[in-house]
Amino acid sequence: MANALVSIQILPTTPGGESVIPYVDRAIDIIKSAGVPYRVAPLETTMEGELTQLLEVVRQMNEAMTEMGCLSVISQIKIYYNPENGASMGRLLEKYPDGQ
């Protein structure tokens, strides 16, 4: 069972003031390739898994931004860590099936 939820909003400083969308898309691709459950929302993406694995995904996301030419990256992160009972997006959202 997963022991953490990590939500991340990544804010890359793009070369020449380019749109951040391709950079955010790359960050989400990294999450997809990690194979962890995730949910994309308008202002952040939430991942579910083991805390160490999720923090590694965050590291990879930040490195990918600099590899794409960003001079700097701000990552705003929220962590819910519950090693005893586990952490689940489904459990926290069960009373909001339609996202409302």
SVG drawing of the C-alpha trace seen along z (x, -y; Angstrom):
<svg xmlns="http://www.w3.org/2000/svg" viewBox="-20 -36 40 38">
<polyline fill="none" stroke="black" stroke-width="0.4" points="0.0,0.0 1.2,-3.5 2.4,-5.6 2.3,-9.0 0.6,-11.5 2.8,-14.1 1.2,-17.1 3.5,-19.2 3.2,-22.4 6.3,-22.9 7.1,-26.4 10.1,-26.4 11.8,-29.6 11.6,-28.9 14.2,-30.1 13.1,-33.4 9.8,-33.4 8.4,-30.5 5.1,-28.9 5.4,-26.5 3.0,-24.0 5.5,-21.8 7.6,-21.8 4.7,-20.8 3.8,-18.1 7.3,-16.7 7.0,-16.7 3.7,-14.8 5.4,-12.3 8.0,-11.6 5.2,-10.9 3.5,-8.5 6.8,-6.7 7.2,-6.2 4.2,-4.0 2.6,-5.5 -1.1,-6.4 -1.5,-10.1 -4.2,-12.7 -3.7,-15.9 -5.6,-19.0 -5.5,-22.5 -2.9,-23.8 -1.0,-20.7 -0.6,-17.0 -0.9,-14.5 1.0,-11.2 0.4,-8.2 3.2,-5.8 6.1,-5.3 7.6,-8.6 11.1,-7.9 9.9,-6.9 7.8,-10.0 10.6,-12.3 12.8,-10.6 10.1,-11.5 10.2,-15.1 14.0,-15.1 13.7,-13.7 11.1,-16.4 13.4,-19.2 16.4,-17.8 14.4,-17.4 13.4,-21.1 17.1,-22.2 18.0,-19.6 15.3,-21.4 17.1,-24.7 15.4,-26.2 17.8,-28.3 15.8,-27.6 12.7,-25.7 10.4,-26.3 8.6,-23.2 5.8,-23.8 5.2,-20.5 2.6,-19.2 3.2,-15.9 0.7,-13.7 2.7,-11.0 0.9,-8.2 3.2,-5.2 1.0,-3.5 -2.4,-3.6 -1.3,-4.3 -2.3,-7.2 -4.8,-7.0 -6.3,-9.5 -9.4,-7.3 -10.0,-7.2 -9.6,-11.0 -11.9,-11.7 -14.5,-9.0 -17.2,-11.4 -16.5,-13.5 -17.0,-11.0 -17.6,-13.7 -14.8,-16.0 -17.3,-18.6"/>
</svg>
